[in-house]
Amino acid sequence: MDSSIVGLVIHLIFLAIGVYLYLFSRGLVQAGTPETRARAESFRQENATWMRYLGLALAAVMLLNLLFDVQALFA
């Protein structure tokens, strides 16, 4: 497998992590069981600010990396 495709896949995975982190910090993603949901909500309320910023930053950087990877594939 070509290294540029491996990089593209890795950047896609990190983009998904950034989007998930942002959505979790906003409260749009919930866990399965009620006990897990309560613990996750408690954690989210305590750490929402830095998770929101980290998720946005990670998603933005990975989106730019994806654009550069796609540009390199077609060049």
C-alpha positions as CSV (number, residue, x, y, z in Angstrom):
1,M,0.0,0.0,0.0
2,D,1.3,3.4,-0.9
3,S,2.5,5.6,2.0
4,S,0.3,8.5,0.9
5,I,-2.8,6.3,1.1
6,V,-1.8,5.2,4.6
7,G,-1.4,8.8,5.6
8,L,-4.8,9.6,4.2
9,V,-6.4,6.9,6.2
10,I,-4.6,8.0,9.4
11,H,-5.7,11.6,8.9
12,L,-9.3,10.4,8.3
13,I,-9.2,8.5,11.6
14,F,-7.9,11.5,13.5
15,L,-10.5,13.7,11.8
16,A,-13.2,11.3,13.1
17,I,-11.7,11.4,16.6
18,G,-11.8,15.3,16.5
19,V,-15.4,15.4,15.3
20,Y,-16.4,12.8,17.9
21,L,-14.6,14.7,20.7
22,Y,-16.4,17.9,19.7
23,L,-19.8,16.3,19.4
24,F,-19.3,14.6,22.8
25,S,-18.3,17.9,24.4
26,R,-21.5,19.5,23.1
27,G,-23.6,16.6,24.5
28,L,-24.8,15.3,21.2
29,V,-23.2,11.8,21.6
30,Q,-24.4,9.6,24.5
31,A,-23.2,6.3,26.0
32,G,-25.2,3.1,26.2
33,T,-26.2,2.2,29.8
34,P,-27.7,4.7,32.3
35,E,-24.7,4.3,34.6
36,T,-22.2,4.9,31.8
37,R,-24.3,7.8,30.6
38,A,-24.4,9.4,34.0
39,R,-20.6,9.1,34.4
40,A,-20.0,10.4,30.9
41,E,-22.3,13.4,31.5
42,S,-20.5,14.2,34.7
43,F,-17.1,14.1,32.9
44,R,-18.5,16.1,30.0
45,Q,-19.8,18.9,32.2
46,E,-16.5,19.2,34.1
47,N,-14.3,19.2,30.9
48,A,-16.5,20.5,28.1
49,T,-14.5,23.7,27.4
50,W,-11.1,22.2,26.7
51,M,-12.6,19.2,24.9
52,R,-14.6,21.5,22.6
53,Y,-11.4,23.5,21.7
54,L,-9.3,20.4,21.3
55,G,-11.9,18.7,19.1
56,L,-12.3,21.8,16.9
57,A,-8.5,22.2,16.6
58,L,-7.9,18.5,15.8
59,A,-10.7,18.4,13.2
60,A,-9.4,21.6,11.5
61,V,-5.8,20.5,11.3
62,M,-6.8,17.0,10.1
63,L,-9.1,18.5,7.5
64,L,-6.2,20.6,6.1
65,N,-4.0,17.6,6.1
66,L,-6.6,15.6,4.2
67,L,-6.9,18.3,1.6
68,F,-3.1,18.4,1.2
69,D,-3.0,14.5,1.0
70,V,-5.7,14.5,-1.7
71,Q,-3.9,17.2,-3.6
72,A,-0.7,15.2,-3.5
73,L,-2.5,12.1,-4.7
74,F,-3.8,13.9,-7.8
75,A,-0.6,15.8,-8.5
